[in-house]
Amino acid sequence: MSQPQSMYFVPQVTGAESMLHHGYIGLTFGTYSETFFASVLKVSPRSIQVGFSAPGWPTSFFIAPITSLAITANAMSSRGFLIMVLDYKAELTRGTIIPQGLWLPQTPRDMRKYVTDAVLQLPIFLRQDDGSIGMSLSDVVLGNFRRLVDSVQQVNVGGRTSVHIRINWPGYHEWKRQFQTRDETPNRNPITFEKFVRHIGRSVDKFMSEAVSEVHQGDPRWRIGFNGITRNDVILVGVVHVSSGSWMPIIQLNRHLA
């Protein structure tokens, strides 16, 4: 008996340019966002059809699954088609996106081993039950996940037992923190999505606490601390896989900077 074929939704338009300029990831990494997507997809996003707002996934930028990739579709449209959600149109009415430099390995050998030839996972976003994207950092640190979609599902970080979170906040030194991605059970299962998100949130919170004592360089708008940006201003939008063992958070503020 033959198995039913998976149904893929093929976007009707090429919207890569829109994604790179108006998505959360594009606004975070700027001109390096194309490099990021090419690292994950193993092809430039400009060479494939990128659709906008898939059925059931409003404001998403998405593609049909690429069968040659080792990663699988991360979503299903409300019409039953498998899709790969790459990004969402940034909700800029609520506040400014924090720009960051895309972290990449420093040597050609490491770049090839940990990025070019590595299997990188699709971006992970914090979707709420009302369709909004992102959670306040305060809620994440406190563990208020009752509205987080798929909160108790296991998270796929590429089979690693630990990962680094890296932050390149403008005006501060590159920062990183490592945490475990397996639980304490005898089987050492992957941690749940909400535990993963809480690790990310605590990492961002720890970075901000340490940044207060560091001399900020450059544009004063990005300064962290008193009369600057604080934990209460921060929204954690999602996290992206930049090398086999490293992820970076996508961060937005809940206000606009002057």
N, C-alpha and C positions, 0 to 999 in steps of 0.2 A: 504494500500500500504506500503510495507516494505521500511525502510530507507536504503540507501546504507551504507555499512560498511566503516569506515575509513581505509585507507591503511597505514600500518606501514612498514617502511623499517627496516629489521633486519640485523645488521652488521654481516659480515661473519667471523670476527676474534675478538679475545679478546685482546684489546689494552690498557687495564687499566694501565698496567705497563709503557707503552710508554707515556700515558697521564700524569701520576703522575710525570714522570721525565722530560718531554719535553714541557709540556703545560705551559701557563702563570701562572695559579693558582698553579700548582705543583712547579714551580720555585719561586713563591712568598712565599708559606707556607711550603715548604720543606716536612719533614716527617708528618706534620699535614694536608697536603692536602687531604689525605685519610679520615681523621676525618671530614674535611669540606664536601667532597662529600657524605659521609655516613649520615651527618646531613641533607643534602638536599634530598637525594634519599631514606633515611631510610633503606639502605642496602649498604654493602661495594661495591665500584665500581669494585673490583676484582672479585666479584661473578656474574657479568653481562657482556654481550658482548659489548665492546666499539669499535666502528669503527672509521676509519680515513678518512677524506676528502670526506664527503658526496657530491653527485652530486648537484652542485650549491652552495656548502658551502666549498670551498677549504681550506685545512689545519685544518678543524674542527675535534675535537674528539666528537663523538655523540653516542647516544643509541636509541633504539626503545622506544616509550613511555611506561612508567610503569603505567598500568591501575589502580593500587591500590593507586597511589599518588593523592593528592588533586590538584596538579599542572598539567597543560596540556603542550602539545608539544609547543616548542617556535620557530619552523621552519618547512618548507616544502621543501623537496629536489626538484630539477628541474624535477624529474620524477614523482612528485605528492605524495610522501610518507611523512607522518608526522614523525618528528624526534625531539629529545631533544639534542640540542647542549650544551655540558658541558664545552668545553674549545677549544682553538686553539693552534696549535704548535707555540711556541714563535719564533718570527723573531729576532734571536739573532745577526744577522749581523748589525742591526742598533744600538744596545746598550745593556746595562746591565739592568736586572730586579732588582727592589728594593725588597730585602727579608723582610718579616714582620712576626711577631708572630701572629698566628691566635687568634683573640679575642673570648673568651668564657665566659659566666657567671661564677661567682666565687663559688656559692654554688650548691650542688647536686639538691636542690629543684628548683632553678632558671634554672639550666641546663636542667632539665626535662621539665619545663614549657615553656621556651623560645627557646629551641633547639630540644630536643628529641621528644617532643609531639607537637611541633609547625610546621606549614606549612611554609617552607622556599622556596623562589622563585629561579628559575634557574639563573645562572650567566648572567649578562647583559654586552655585549661588544659593543664598539663604532666602528661599521662597516662603512667604507667609500664607496662611489659609485664605487671606483676602486678595491674593494675587500680587501683593507688593513684594519688592525685592529688598532685602536687607533688614538687619536688626540693630537697635541701638547697642553700643558697646556695653553700656551699663546692664542691660537685660542679658546679654551674652555672658558677662562675667558672673552675674547672679544666678544664671541657669534658668531663666524664664523662657522656656522653649515650648510652651503649650500651643503656640500658633505656628511653629516651625514645621513645614511640610517634610515628611519622611524622616522625622527626628530620630526614630528608633531603628532605622535601617542601618545595616553595616556600611561603612564607607570604604571605597576602593582607593587606596593611595599608591597603587602600583606594586603591591606585594611587599612593601618595605615594612620592617618592624619598628622603624623610627624615621622621622623626617625633620628637616630644618624649616622653620619659618623665617623668611628674610624680609626685611623692611628697608626701603631706600627713601625715607621721608626727606623732602628737600631741606637742605641746610644742616643735616645731621649725618654723622658717620654711619656707614652701612652697619646694620644690626642683624643678628640672627639668634635663634633659640631652638634647641632640639627637644622633641618629646616623643614618647612611645605611642605607637598606633595599634598595639595589640592589648587586649584586656588581660585580666589576672586569672582567668579560668585555666584549667589544665590544658585545654585545646589552644589557648592563646589566639582566640578569635579576633578578627578586626574589630576595632571599637565602633560604636554607633556614631551616626552623623552628629547628634547633639554633643557627644563627648569630644568629637573632632572639632566642632565649632567652638566649644568652650576652651579647648586648648589654644585655638587661634586667637580668641578674644583675650585670654589671659596673656598671651604673648604680646599682643598689641598694647594691652594695658601696662605690662611690665616695661615695654619699650618707652612708652610715654612717661612713666614714672622716672625712669633713668634719664630720659632726655631733659628733664627739668634742670638737672645739675650740669648739663653740657652746654657750652657756649654755642649758640646758634649762629650759623654763617649764611649770609645771603638775604633773600627777600624776607623781611620781618613778618609778613602775613602768615608764614608757615610755622612761626615759633610756637613751641609747646610750653604751657605753664600759665602762671598767673597773668591775667590780661592778654592771654593768647588762646591757643586751642587746648581744651581740656577733654577728659573722658566723656563728659556730658554732651560734648559737641559731635561725637563720633558715631557713625553708622558703619557697621561691618556688612559690606555688600556681598562679598564672596571671596574665593581663594583660587589661585591658578597655579598649575604645575609647571615650573620653569626649568627644572632639570630633574633627573631621576630621583634625587633625594631632597629636593627643595621646592617649597611652595611660597607664594607671595600673596598677602591679603589685598583685596580691593576695598579701598576706604573712601567714604564720603562724609561730609559734614552735614549737620542738620540746619545749617545757616550759610549765608553767602558771605564771603570775605570781601572787604572793601577793595 
